[in-house]
Amino acid sequence: MTDKYRDYFQRSEHNRKVYLKRKASGKIRAYSQKVKAEILTHYGNGRLACIMCGFSDIRALSLDHIDGTGWSARRSGHALYHQLRKAGYPEGYQTLCMNCQFIKRQENNEHRLA
C-alpha cells in the first residue's frame, strides 16, 4: 500500500471515529434539528408553524413544494434542509403540517405518476 492510500485510510478512520463520537454525544442530531427549525421558520413566513392552519409542533411540520413536484425531486429530509440553506433559501417551498400537505396533495391531484 502506498503512502497516499495509507494516509487516506487513516484520515477516513479518524473522521469515522470523530463522527461516531459526535453522534453518541447527540451533537449531530441537535445540529440537524436546529437547521430544520431554521428552514421551516424561514419557509413558514417567519414562524415555526404551518402557513395554512398554524399548527406548530415541529414533529409534524415539513417542507412542501409549492408547485406539487416534490415527488420528482425526492431527497432525504435533512440533506434537503442543508442544501436549501446553502443555496440561500430559494423560492418554491412552504412549511405545512402533514395534514395540510395531504389535503393539498388530494385537492390538487398531486400524486406520483411514475
Number of C-alpha atoms within 10 A of each C-alpha: 5 6 8 8 10 11 11 11 12 11 12 12 12 12 12 12 12 12 14 13 13 13 13 11 11 11 13 15 13 12 11 15 14 11 16 24 18 17 24 24 17 17 24 22 13 12 16 23 24 28 18 13 11 14 17 15 11 15 8 13 23 23 23 21 17 13 10 18 13 16 13 10 9 9 11 8 12 13 12 16 21 15 13 15 16 10 9 8 15 11 10 12 21 21 27 28 23 17 14 18 21 13 11 16 14 11 9 11 10 15 12 10 6 5
